[in-house]
C-alpha cells in the first residue's frame, strides 16, 4: 500500500509542477507580447524577453523551452512551450504551452484631420 501512496503523491506533485510551469510561461508570454507591441519595438524583442523571463523563473523546472513571436501588423502574439522535469521515471515529461497577444501601439497625433 505504501508504494501506491508514494506514487500517487509524486503524481500529484508532478501535476503541481506542470501547473506552476504553465503559469510561468503564461506570465512570460504576456510580458513578451506587451514588450513586442510597444511603439518602436519588434516581435523578436518580445520573444527574447519572454525567453529571458522563463530562463530566470523556471530554468530548474523545465528541461527545455522555446518562445516565438509573430505579428499580423495589428497584434503581436508570443507563444512559449516547455517540457517539465519529470519526477516519475516511467512517465514522459509533460509539455506545457502558453500564448498571449497585445495590440501594437500606434501614435495618432491630436488635431490632425
ABEGO torsion letter per residue (X at the ends): XAAAAAAAAAAAAAAAAAAAAAAAAAAAAAAAAAAAABBGBBAAAAAAAAAAAAAAAAAAABABBBBBBBBAGABBBBBBBBBBBBABAABBBBBBBBBBBBBBBBBBBBGBX
